[in-house]
Amino acid sequence: MWQFRIPTWVVVYLLGLLAQTALLPQIFPIGYVPNLVLPITVIIALYETPRRGLAAGLIGGLMQDLWAGRLWGLNALTFALLGYAIAHLESRIARDNVFVPGLLAGLAQLLVVPFQWVILRAFGFPFPWSEFMHPLPVWLLFSMLVTPAIGGILGFKPRHEVDRRYARGAR
């Protein structure tokens, strides 16, 4: 039922983190650099089982936490929950390769950023709401546009097509 093995996810996340830290700061101003791991997590979870979506979110979030070197577990927790929720909802939503991944990535961005702000506030980090949410429109549009492109580049197929292919013995 898998399309890619977990080491492939790690490579995709590493490439995403490299682009996020080396390329995107050249395009976006400081404080507005979007998160590229979130769209990768959304597109992987959209085409996988809930358990594998949770694992993909956990791996991507943990890699981003380790890459940044601070607040270990914040992205791992939020992306794992996000991966599980999207993979769980996958069977209940329409199958479209462009609109649905973009919409889900935008909604995920709208949910993840306030959720992380609440967690940070609960642990005593005094981030003001306005500064934390100010770049959200840029991040939202970026996620909505980049997620379908990532899915197209990686060539993901819906689970029912992959299951049918493996049931026929075409490995």
C-alpha positions as MATLAB code, in Angstrom:
seq = 'MWQFRIPTWVVVYLLGLLAQTALLPQIFPIGYVPNLVLPITVIIALYETPRRGLAAGLIGGLMQDLWAGRLWGLNALTFALLGYAIAHLESRIARDNVFVPGLLAGLAQLLVVPFQWVILRAFGFPFPWSEFMHPLPVWLLFSMLVTPAIGGILGFKPRHEVDRRYARGAR';
ca = [
       0.000    0.000    0.000;
       3.050    2.262   -0.003;
       4.300    4.339   -2.855;
       7.627    5.400   -1.443;
       9.688    3.930    1.328;
      10.586    5.963    4.390;
      14.205    6.595    3.260;
      12.758    8.276    0.165;
      10.693   10.526    2.444;
      13.873   11.452    4.328;
      15.574   12.439    1.063;
      12.536   14.510   -0.019;
      12.433   16.227    3.374;
      16.192   16.920    3.212;
      15.816   18.479   -0.217;
      12.891   20.531    1.100;
      14.898   21.704    4.108;
      17.829   22.635    1.880;
      15.559   24.660   -0.388;
      13.850   26.227    2.630;
      17.109   27.402    4.174;
      19.222   28.148    1.088;
      16.854   29.167   -1.711;
      13.717   30.630   -0.136;
      15.560   33.271    1.988;
      16.871   34.676   -1.302;
      13.305   35.131   -2.568;
      11.319   36.067    0.552;
      12.194   38.784    3.089;
      13.351   37.866    6.592;
      10.430   36.702    8.715;
       8.371   35.705    5.682;
      10.314   32.623    4.569;
       7.670   29.919    4.182;
       7.821   26.425    5.570;
       8.438   23.852    2.834;
       8.165   20.819    5.128;
       4.449   21.430    5.700;
       3.470   21.105    2.002;
       5.635   17.985    1.689;
       3.899   16.485    4.717;
       0.471   17.346    3.294;
       1.180   15.757   -0.077;
       2.673   12.583    1.430;
      -0.183   12.192    3.929;
      -2.802   12.795    1.251;
      -1.713    9.687   -0.620;
      -0.880    7.377    2.287;
      -2.612    5.532    5.130;
      -3.226    7.355    8.433;
      -0.413    5.457   10.153;
       2.044    6.312    7.389;
       0.744    9.911    7.331;
       1.473   10.163   11.049;
       4.950    8.720   10.478;
       5.627   11.117    7.589;
       4.570   14.113    9.685;
       6.651   12.938   12.617;
       9.733   12.400   10.443;
       9.373   15.739    8.637;
       8.649   17.698   11.793;
      11.481   16.077   13.721;
      13.897   16.714   10.860;
      12.864   20.373   10.806;
      13.231   20.620   14.591;
      16.693   19.062   14.458;
      17.684   21.247   11.496;
      16.637   24.410   13.322;
      18.224   23.268   16.578;
      15.564   24.710   18.859;
      12.195   23.786   20.336;
      12.546   20.082   19.590;
       9.179   18.404   19.269;
       7.003   21.379   18.326;
       6.972   20.699   14.593;
       7.172   16.935   15.139;
       3.968   16.994   17.200;
       2.013   19.346   14.968;
       3.076   17.749   11.681;
       2.427   14.227   13.003;
      -1.114   15.229   13.987;
      -1.531   16.975   10.645;
      -0.283   13.956    8.679;
      -2.625   11.619   10.522;
      -5.649   13.903   10.076;
      -5.082   14.443    6.349;
      -4.478   10.756    5.672;
      -7.597    9.902    7.667;
      -9.698   12.420    5.699;
      -8.296   11.290    2.337;
     -10.995    8.672    1.786;
     -13.738   11.225    2.446;
     -12.671   13.941    0.026;
     -12.770   14.309   -3.732;
      -9.804   13.105   -5.729;
      -8.240   16.029   -7.543;
      -4.527   16.471   -8.183;
      -4.415   20.277   -8.037;
      -7.256   21.886   -6.097;
      -7.555   19.456   -3.162;
      -3.839   19.344   -2.206;
      -3.620   23.133   -2.452;
      -6.747   23.646   -0.384;
      -5.638   21.145    2.258;
      -2.208   22.780    2.481;
      -3.814   26.187    2.949;
      -6.149   24.868    5.640;
      -3.244   23.078    7.291;
      -1.289   26.326    7.389;
      -4.300   28.077    8.956;
      -4.495   25.402   11.658;
      -0.810   24.723   12.340;
       0.355   28.303   12.935;
      -2.246   29.184   15.628;
      -1.836   25.718   17.198;
       1.921   26.239   17.484;
       1.354   29.734   18.928;
      -0.936   28.261   21.616;
       1.640   25.600   22.490;
       4.431   28.157   22.680;
       2.329   30.445   24.890;
       1.445   27.500   27.141;
       5.149   26.827   27.672;
       5.911   30.458   28.502;
       7.252   31.871   25.250;
       5.918   35.436   24.991;
       5.258   35.677   21.251;
       2.692   38.379   20.451;
      -0.216   37.177   18.316;
       0.181   39.924   15.712;
       3.865   39.232   15.037;
       3.303   35.487   14.889;
       0.384   35.760   12.450;
       1.668   38.643   10.291;
       3.388   36.461    7.610;
       0.509   33.943    7.507;
      -1.025   35.203    4.214;
       2.311   34.744    2.417;
       2.764   31.273    3.917;
      -0.817   30.358    3.058;
      -0.477   31.303   -0.616;
       2.904   29.633   -0.881;
       1.556   26.356    0.558;
      -1.487   26.437   -1.710;
       0.638   26.901   -4.839;
       3.613   24.668   -4.028;
       1.802   21.568   -2.708;
       0.206   20.496   -6.028;
       3.552   21.080   -7.749;
       5.339   18.813   -5.266;
       2.716   16.119   -5.812;
       3.162   16.374   -9.564;
       6.946   16.236   -9.346;
       6.889   13.203   -7.048;
       4.211   11.492   -9.142;
       1.957   10.371   -6.305;
      -1.034    8.216   -7.192;
      -4.222    7.772   -5.122;
      -4.164    4.790   -2.739;
      -6.835    2.866   -4.638;
      -4.725    2.947   -7.813;
      -1.604    1.793   -5.971;
      -3.549   -0.978   -4.179;
      -5.000   -2.164   -7.475;
      -1.563   -2.190   -9.095;
      -0.062   -4.308   -6.303;
      -3.082   -6.620   -6.183;
      -2.476   -7.496   -9.838;
       1.121   -8.343   -9.038;
       2.750   -5.466  -10.927;
       5.600   -4.562   -8.631;
];
